[in-house]
Amino acid sequence: MANDPRKYYPHRQNLDGSIDSICPRCFATVATAMDVRELHSYDKAHVCDATAIAHRSESNRVSRNLPSQAAISAISSEM
């Protein structure tokens, strides 16, 4: 199946036997259940939090010493 969420949402087994579904884009725990079949509907309904993705992107930029969007804008306005 082309839209099979199991191909896109990795699952993690917890010590208590429950299973987490993890979004590969925003890394949020989409849902936790005792049966993996319960997770598929949550996977299909998940919408990433754009703020978290943007924040992670900005954190990666800082950790690699790349200029932030604000710095790029300031440099552009000086030219």
Secondary structure per residue as TSV (DSSP state, phi and psi in degrees):
chain	resnum	aa	ss	phi	psi
A	1	M	-	360.0	131.9
A	2	A	T	-70.3	-33.3
A	3	N	T	-102.4	23.6
A	4	D	-	-68.0	113.9
A	5	P	G	-63.1	-21.3
A	6	R	G	-63.9	-22.4
A	7	K	G	-76.6	-19.9
A	8	Y	T	-114.6	-25.3
A	9	Y	S	-112.6	103.1
A	10	P	-	-66.6	151.1
A	11	H	E	-116.1	145.3
A	12	R	E	-123.8	129.2
A	13	Q	E	-84.8	130.2
A	14	N	-	-95.9	163.0
A	15	L	T	-60.5	-30.3
A	16	D	T	-83.4	3.4
A	17	G	S	94.0	-10.2
A	18	S	-	-75.0	164.3
A	19	I	E	-126.6	130.2
A	20	D	E	-98.3	142.7
A	21	S	E	-106.3	127.0
A	22	I	E	-113.5	130.7
A	23	C	-	-76.7	124.6
A	24	P	T	-73.8	-11.6
A	25	R	T	-92.2	-50.4
A	26	C	T	-105.4	-4.9
A	27	F	-	63.9	17.4
A	28	A	-	-76.1	150.1
A	29	T	E	-79.0	111.6
A	30	V	E	-70.8	-45.0
A	31	A	E	-164.0	162.3
A	32	T	E	-128.9	134.3
A	33	A	E	-149.8	165.7
A	34	M	S	-87.5	-19.9
A	35	D	S	-124.6	126.5
A	36	V	H	-58.5	-30.0
A	37	R	H	-63.7	-25.5
A	38	E	H	-70.2	-24.9
A	39	L	H	-75.8	-25.8
A	40	H	H	-60.4	-39.8
A	41	S	H	-68.0	-35.5
A	42	Y	H	-68.1	-40.5
A	43	D	H	-59.2	-45.3
A	44	K	H	-65.0	-33.2
A	45	A	H	-88.8	-10.3
A	46	H	-	-64.1	135.8
A	47	V	-	-124.7	123.7
A	48	C	-	-64.5	146.5
A	49	D	-	-83.2	109.4
A	50	A	H	-60.0	-32.5
A	51	T	H	-64.6	-42.7
A	52	A	H	-65.5	-39.5
A	53	I	H	-65.7	-43.7
A	54	A	H	-64.0	-41.0
A	55	H	H	-64.1	-42.7
A	56	R	H	-63.9	-39.8
A	57	S	H	-62.8	-42.7
A	58	E	H	-66.6	-39.1
A	59	S	H	-63.4	-40.5
A	60	N	H	-64.6	-38.0
A	61	R	H	-64.5	-43.1
A	62	V	H	-66.6	-42.1
A	63	S	H	-66.8	-22.9
A	64	R	T	-98.9	7.7
A	65	N	T	60.1	36.3
A	66	L	-	-92.8	150.5
A	67	P	-	-67.5	142.5
A	68	S	-	-76.1	169.1
A	69	Q	H	-61.4	-37.1
A	70	A	H	-62.6	-41.7
A	71	A	H	-67.1	-39.2
A	72	I	H	-63.7	-41.5
A	73	S	H	-64.4	-41.1
A	74	A	H	-64.8	-41.2
A	75	I	H	-66.1	-42.4
A	76	S	H	-62.3	-38.6
A	77	S	H	-72.1	-24.0
A	78	E	H	-76.7	-20.2
A	79	M	-	-84.2	360.0
